[in-house]
Amino acid sequence: MVKNFDDLQQVGKENVDLALKSMSALSKGSQAIAVEVADYSKKAFEDSTAALEKLFGVKSLDKAIEVQTEYAKAAYEGFVSKASKIGELYADLAKETYKPFETLMAKAK
């Protein structure tokens, strides 16, 4: 426990340091997630534009259905892949944000 002013000051400094480490991890993780979402959005837009251009060039209904099916399959697979990656980033974000407080909880026991 806190016995004098110096101990209180040290505890306060440690708590501020833990909070800063946690905020730093939160910032880095949020930034990584934002980059992934922006990359996915850009790629999805480019892919949909390319599929639309390809669709405008077809001459038959069968070919149009084939182009649309290929695009839908690729878009779904891309979405699932990116969603998994972003899910992992959120899990890592939670772990890294909480990590500085693990030592605090260990001291409290």
Phi, psi and omega in degrees: 000179181274122183255330179212182185297321180297320177296319179297318179296318180295317179298317178298317179296316179298319180295321177294317178299317178298317180296319179294319177297318179296317179295324177296315178296320178298317180296312180297316180295318179296322179295318179297319179295317179298320178296315179298317180295318179295317178298317179296316180299316180297313181294319179297319178296315179297317180295318180292324177295316178297319179294321179294318177298318178296321180294323178294336183271354183281155183250345183229161179294321180299316180293323178297317178296320179297315180298315181296320179295316178299317180296315181299318180295314180295320180295318180296313180297320178296319179296313181298317179298312182291323178297321177296316180298316180292324175299318177297320179296320177295320178296316177297322178299314180297317180296312183291327179290324182278335186309315180299332182277348177298319180294322178297317180293324179294323178291328184289338183284000000 
